[in-house]
């Protein structure tokens, strides 16, 4: 089967928004390649292996590729996506000098080729992400394995925002907490939270594709009894005491690895969904949005406990007073 490949040259800052545009436009898969220059610092704290060769993408830039079925009108598609990218500057998201390229490729050239670069990755002292098709033996009894088959619709979990969030979760989870994961995606944070000792996680996402992916990964890890995946937003479950949710509101921990603009939209909802002294972990924040998110959290009544960084991405740990 043949597919149309739309390549967009942009910045790392704009990756998540543009990737979302491509998914909404009907992409059958999206791949992202960020800067791999020799100037880019590689974090090998936990023994990560970087199998893919360094590339020549300039520092701070990225190449996004979306794959569309053979009958797609690519000119119309580009006309649909281009103005949405231009509008990102209104939200202070810098896209750089955006360039588009198109070509036709065979499905076998992209559908599975990316798998050769996804290897087991130790992202924290206790958590390792392992693709389902790879063999791996834990190095110690304390090492917990997150089995993951993200498909082409989601990342491998090794993006700085995700690994940063997992490490931050590890510093917060003490054991026995009920947790809500907002915008769960592949379900990786929910799975990580259970491995770290959480009692139950309610994993929420508005994207039905994400809900399917999260449920599949939860099953791969044998955690169906400890993670409830639901197609919903946080506001819709506020005030609910439905036992089918698996958690009783208010909860001890809420985690959200999403865009800063979205985070600021429901800070008050998170505050009401947390018990007194509860913790809100939020990641997916590009460095130029740090102060905006900080101010939004404080304005809602949170106290900033700590700030964690990975490359140009930020994660906040905020506590309800």
C-alpha positions in Angstrom: 0.0 0.0 0.0 1.3 3.5 -0.8 1.1 6.5 1.5 1.6 10.2 1.1 4.4 11.5 3.4 4.1 15.2 4.4 7.3 16.5 6.0 7.3 19.7 8.0 10.5 21.4 9.1 9.9 23.4 12.3 11.0 23.9 15.9 11.1 21.5 18.9 8.8 23.9 20.7 6.1 23.5 18.1 6.3 19.7 17.7 3.4 18.7 19.9 0.9 21.2 18.5 1.8 20.4 14.9 1.7 16.7 15.5 -1.7 17.1 16.9 -2.8 19.0 13.8 -1.6 16.1 11.6 -3.5 13.6 13.7 -6.7 15.7 13.5 -6.2 15.9 9.7 -6.3 12.1 9.5 -2.7 11.0 9.6 -2.3 7.3 9.8 1.0 7.9 11.7 3.3 10.7 12.7 7.0 10.5 13.3 9.2 13.1 14.9 13.0 13.6 14.6 14.6 16.2 16.8 18.1 17.7 16.8 20.8 15.1 17.1 23.8 17.3 16.6 27.0 16.8 18.6 26.2 19.9 20.6 23.0 18.3 22.0 23.6 17.0 25.5 22.7 13.3 25.9 21.5 12.3 29.3 23.0 8.9 30.2 22.3 9.1 33.9 20.4 5.8 33.9 22.3 4.1 31.1 20.2 5.1 28.1 21.3 3.8 24.8 20.9 6.0 21.7 20.8 3.6 18.8 19.9 6.2 16.1 22.8 8.1 14.5 23.3 11.8 15.2 21.5 13.9 12.5 22.2 17.3 11.1 19.0 18.9 12.3 20.0 22.3 13.8 19.8 22.6 17.6 16.2 23.4 18.7 14.6 22.3 15.4 12.7 19.2 14.4 11.3 17.4 11.4 7.8 16.0 11.6 6.4 13.5 9.1 2.7 12.7 8.7 1.5 9.7 6.7 -1.8 9.9 4.8 -3.7 7.3 2.7 -3.1 7.2 -1.0 -6.3 9.0 -2.0 -5.6 12.1 0.2 -5.6 15.5 -1.5 -2.2 16.7 -0.3 -2.6 20.2 -1.6 -5.8 20.7 0.3 -4.3 19.1 3.4 -1.3 21.5 3.3 -3.7 24.4 2.9 -5.6 23.2 5.9 -2.6 22.7 8.2 -0.5 25.7 7.1 -2.7 28.5 8.6 -3.1 26.6 11.8 0.7 26.5 12.2 0.9 30.2 11.4 -1.6 30.9 14.2 0.7 29.3 16.8 2.6 32.6 17.0 -0.5 34.1 18.6 0.1 31.7 21.5 3.8 32.6 21.7 4.8 29.3 20.2 7.7 29.9 17.8 7.6 27.7 14.7 10.7 29.0 12.9 10.8 29.1 9.1 8.4 26.3 8.4 9.0 24.2 5.2 6.8 21.5 3.7 7.8 18.6 1.6 5.7 15.7 0.1 6.5 12.4 -1.4 4.9 9.0 -1.9 6.2 6.0 0.1 5.5 2.3 0.5 3.9 1.3 3.8 6.8 -1.0 4.7 9.2 2.0 4.4 7.6 3.6 7.5 5.1 1.5 9.4 7.8 -0.6 11.1 11.1 1.0 10.3 11.0 3.2 13.4 10.9 0.1 15.7 14.6 -0.6 15.1 15.4 2.6 17.0 13.1 2.0 20.0 15.1 0.0 22.5 14.6 -0.6 26.3 15.4 2.7 28.0 16.0 3.2 31.7 14.3 6.5 32.4 14.7 6.7 36.2 16.2 4.7 39.1 13.3 2.3 39.1 11.5 2.6 35.8 12.5 1.1 32.4 10.4 1.4 29.2 10.5 -1.7 27.1 8.9 -2.2 23.7 7.0 -5.4 23.5 9.1 -6.8 20.6 12.4 -6.4 22.5 13.9 -8.8 25.0 15.2 -7.3 28.3 16.2 -8.6 31.7 15.9 -6.2 34.7 19.2 -5.4 36.3 17.8 -5.4 39.8 14.8 -6.4 41.8 13.8 -2.8 42.2 13.7 -2.1 38.5 10.1 -2.0 37.2 9.4 -2.6 33.5 6.8 -0.6 31.5 5.8 -2.8 28.5 4.8 -0.4 25.7 3.5 -0.8 22.2 2.8 2.8 21.2 1.9 2.1 17.6 2.4 5.0 15.1 -0.2 7.2 16.9 1.9 7.8 20.0 5.5 8.4 21.0 7.8 5.8 22.6 7.7 7.5 26.0 11.3 8.6 25.7 10.5 12.3 24.8 11.9 14.6 27.5 8.5 15.6 28.7 7.5 12.0 29.4 10.7 10.8 30.9 10.8 14.0 33.0 7.3 13.3 34.2 8.1 9.7 35.1 11.1 10.8 37.2 9.0 13.4 38.9 6.3 10.8 39.7 9.0 8.6 41.2 10.0 11.5 43.6 6.3 12.0 44.6 4.6 8.6 44.9 5.1 7.1 48.3 2.7 4.2 48.0 -1.1 3.7 48.3 -2.1 6.9 46.5 -5.1 7.3 44.2 -4.0 9.2 41.1 -5.7 10.9 38.1 -3.7 11.0 34.8 -5.1 13.8 32.6 -4.4 13.3 28.9 -3.1 9.8 29.3 -2.1 9.2 25.7 -0.5 5.7 25.6 -1.2 5.3 29.3 2.5 5.3 30.1 2.3 7.6 33.2 -0.6 5.7 34.6 1.4 2.4 34.3 4.5 4.1 35.8 2.5 5.3 38.8 1.2 1.8 39.6 4.7 0.4 39.3 5.9 3.1 41.7 3.3 2.0 44.3 0.1 4.0 43.6 -3.1 2.2 44.6 -5.2 3.0 41.6 -5.1 5.4 38.6 -7.9 7.0 36.7 -6.5 7.6 33.2 -8.5 10.2 31.2 -8.3 11.3 27.6 -10.6 13.0 25.2 -9.1 11.2 22.1 -10.8 7.9 21.5 -7.7 6.6 19.8 -5.7 7.4 22.9 -8.2 5.5 25.0 -7.9 2.4 22.9 -4.1 2.6 23.0 -4.0 3.2 26.8 -6.3 0.2 27.4 -4.1 -2.0 25.2 -1.0 -1.0 27.1 -2.7 -1.4 30.5 -3.6 -5.0 29.4 0.0 -5.6 28.2 1.2 -4.8 31.7 -1.6 -6.8 33.4 -2.9 -3.8 35.3 -6.6 -3.8 34.3 -7.6 -4.0 38.0 -5.5 -1.0 39.0 -6.0 1.4 36.1 -9.3 2.7 34.8 -9.1 4.2 31.4 -12.0 6.6 30.5 -12.8 8.8 27.5 -13.4 12.0 29.5 -11.9 15.3 30.7 -11.3 16.2 34.3 -14.3 18.5 34.6 -16.7 15.7 33.7 -15.6 13.5 36.6 -15.4 16.3 39.2 -17.9 15.7 42.0 -18.5 12.1 40.8 -18.4 9.3 43.3 -19.0 6.6 40.7 -17.2 3.5 41.9 -16.6 2.5 38.3 -13.9 5.3 38.2 -11.7 3.3 40.5 -10.8 6.3 42.6 -12.7 8.4 45.2 -12.4 12.2 44.7 -10.7 14.2 45.9 -7.4 12.3 45.2 -3.9 12.6 46.4 -2.0 13.0 43.1 -2.9 14.4 39.7 -0.5 14.3 36.8 -0.8 16.0 33.4 1.8 15.8 30.6 0.2 18.2 28.1 0.7 21.6 26.6 1.1 24.6 28.8 -1.8 26.4 27.1 -4.1 23.4 28.0 -2.7 23.2 31.5 -3.6 26.7 32.3 -7.2 26.1 31.2 -8.1 23.7 34.0 -5.8 24.6 36.9 -8.9 25.4 39.1 -10.4 22.0 38.2 -7.3 20.2 39.3 -7.3 22.2 42.6 -10.8 21.1 43.4 -10.1 17.5 42.4 -7.2 17.3 44.9 -7.4 16.7 48.6 -5.8 19.1 51.0 -2.0 18.7 50.7 -2.5 16.8 47.4 0.1 17.1 44.7 -0.2 18.2 41.1 2.6 17.2 38.7 2.4 19.0 35.4 4.9 18.6 32.5 4.9 19.3 28.7 5.9 23.0 29.4 8.4 24.6 27.1 10.8 27.0 28.8 9.2 30.2 27.5 5.9 29.2 29.2 7.5 28.5 32.6 6.5 31.8 34.3 2.9 31.7 32.8 2.3 28.3 34.2 3.9 29.1 37.5 1.7 32.2 37.9 -1.4 30.2 37.0 -0.7 27.6 39.6 0.0 30.1 42.3 -3.2 32.1 41.4 -5.3 29.0 41.9 -3.9 28.5 45.4 -1.1 26.0 44.7 2.3 26.2 46.4 5.2 25.3 44.1 7.2 22.5 45.8 9.8 22.0 43.2 10.7 22.5 39.5 12.3 19.8 37.4 14.0 20.3 34.0 15.1 18.2 31.1 16.6 20.1 28.1 14.2 23.0 27.5 11.2 21.3 29.1 9.8 22.0 32.6 7.8 20.0 35.1 6.2 21.5 38.2 5.4 19.8 41.5 2.6 21.9 43.0 0.9 21.2 46.4 -2.6 22.2 47.3 -2.4 24.4 50.4 
